Each structure stands twice: as C-alpha cells, then as structure tokens.
Amino acid sequence: MNGQTDFPHFMLREIFEQPAAIENTIANRISVADSVVSLSQEVNIPADELRQLNRINIVASGTSRHAGMVGQYMLQDFSGIPVEVDYASEFEYSNPAVGTHELTIVITQSGETSDTMAAQRLARQKGSRTIAISNVVGSTIAREADGVLYTYAGREVSIASTKAFTAQMAVLFLLSAYLGQVRGRIPKDVAHQWIEELLLLAKKAEIVLRSNEMCKELAQRFQHSEDFLFVGRAIHYPIAMDGALKLKEVSYVHAEGYPTGETKHGPNALIDENLPVVMIATHDPSYPSSFLRYEKNVAALKGFTKQRAKVIALASEGDKQIEDIADHTIFVPQTPELLSPILEIIPLQLFAYHMAVLKGLDVDKPRNLVKSVMHE
C-alpha cells in the first residue's frame, strides 16, 4: 500500500490530487475584482524590461519540457513574443544564441535537475533574464533565478509526474496572461473572461477524473498491445507526447507521440489493427483556428479507422461526430483551447496507471528511473 490508506499507489493518489493542485497554484495569483493576474513580485523583473523582450527561451527535460511546449502556445498567443523550446540536456551543447532582451524560463519539478540548472547558468552568463518554475521551495534553480514561480502541487512521490505537470501548465498560463497584461495586449474584459475560466478549471478536472473506470476498462482491453501511437495537433501535440511518455514510464509499453498531420509522412505505414491510436480531438468553437484543426482531425480519424486501427479519442463533451467514428471516446468538459491541455492529460495518466497495474509493475518506482536527475 506504500504507506497509504485510500489509494493503492502514490501515482493514483497524485492524479486525484490534481484539482486541488490546480486550484492552489492559481487561487492567490488572480484578482477577480481587478481582472488581473498578480505575478510582479514573483517574476521580479521590471515591467519595462518585460516590454522590451524580443524572445523567450524555455528549457526543460521530460514531462517538464512537454509543459514548456504547451506554454509556448500560451506565451506566443498572449505576449506576441517568439518562443523557442529546447531540451535541457542539449541546450548547453548547441551554442544557443541567447542574450539581452531575452527571457529564459527553466522548468523542473524538483528544482535540482542537473542539466536544467546548467542551462539556466549558461543563459544568465549570456545576459538573459531567467525565471524558474519549480515545485520545491528554496531549490537550487529557484535560488539562482531572477524570479521564481512555484507550483503548489504538494509533494509528488511517484516518479512519473502527474500533478506537478498540470500545475506547471497552469503556472505557464498565468505567466502568459501576466506578460500579455504588462505588454498591453489583453483588454480588461478579455482578462475577466480568462479569470472566470481559470476559476472553473479545478471543478472541470474533478469531472474528468470520473473517467477513471472507463480508463481502467480500456487498459483491460488493450493490456496486451505492444505499441501505441498518440497523436495531437498544435497545443495538443505535447499532451500526446506526455501521454506516450507516461505509458512508457510506468507500463514499459512502447509508445510514440506524434503531430497528427505528420503521420502521413511515415508513421501511417505502421497503422493497422495491431497499433492502437490515441487521438486528441477536442474542439473549442470560440478559438479561430480550432475549427480548421477539428475538420482535419475528423478526416484523419476516418483515415485511421479505414486502416483498421482501434482508435481511442479524447473529445469535447457532447461531440457526437467523434464518438460515431472512434472505437472508444473519452469526453472532457468544453474548455478554451489554451486551457484544455490541463484536462486532456488526466485520462492519459489514468490509462497508463491502469496498464501498469494490470501488468503487476511497480507503478511508483519504474525501473531505471529516479525522481530527480541529479547527474546527466
């Protein structure tokens, strides 16, 4: 029982703690009355400097890098600043063109990841301002940054990151909105709408957790599959990547995350009745480019089924079109495009967890992995 009384594993407990982690991370950083995100003291960089930024670099590893990839879409949408995302383990070897009027965001759950710390130090040497995102107060990466944004997810024990990941995405959304405010790109009425959506997020996460039994049934159905393909477009692609990573980490099943459109450039040759496809096909009618992506997703989904693939789709609540085409559909509450990844990852975490349990594996301590990579 791993010292627990209510959940058989820490990973499952931490998945179910995500509504609280999201709420705790968001709550004290927004003002409903003033329609603002309040991060100035935590960011600790003068507003004038933030207005002069011409590039943002995000550096992280593993699941934290996937959070950074989601953050790239959020930051570019709100701030209008070009964003680059890099692997922490590759950053210092690539002779990065980092300099003044740039911001480097480093993300690490533990705050002690060696290659992420090395990347931050290099960015500082080159004149970049740095902001650390960490779940551990007083960690090395937090102490060495200009500013630090903590994720208030609580202690995460399981090696596979779940609640820290969703909290990282929530923090990146807050930072994106804050930069948008500072740079005068978000009207007050729009800011008010986003704050209202943020306040609904924890409750929506609770609704998504009701898919636990369905995820368990899907794991039972697919437990003997040896390979999986996870696909998503735009901001949903990093979620496909992290869904695949979770499955690899805890169940030792080979899985790949791919941009949906890229499957036509090679992976389609692999798709048949023996390769289950997990497709993120949610839809936000209010987001300008979401409709086009949705049409393309429907076409791709039809193509996968013609190739006899068994498709598990994540769809927005009430989407009958996706439900009619996919073999299995998991619904998530209707949510704005930039916030939906925070909800979409939850069923994929549950699916990976149940796959590992069915295989009799040590869910919380996968072989050859550690919680914090202190040495490269």
Buried (B, 14 or more C-beta within 10 A) or exposed (E): EBEEEEBEBBBBBBBBBBBBBBBBBBEEBBEEEEBBBBBBEBBEBEBEBBEEBEBBBBBBBBBBBBBBBBBBBBBBBBBEBEBBBBBBBEBBEEEBEBEEEBBBBBBBBBBBBBBBBBBBBBBBEBEBBBBBBBBBEEBBBBEBBBBBBBBBBBEBBBBBBBBBBBBBBBBBBBBBBBBBBBBEBBEEEBBBBBBEBBBEBBEBBBBBBEBBEBBBEBBEBBBEBEEBBBBBBBBBBBBBBBBBBBBBBBBEBEBBBBBBBEBEEEBBEBBEEEBBBBBBBBBBEEBEEBEEBBEBBBEBBEBBBEBEBBBBBBBBEEBEBBEEBBBBBBBBBBBBBBBBBBBBBBBBBBBBBBBBBBBEBEBBBBEEEEBBBEEE
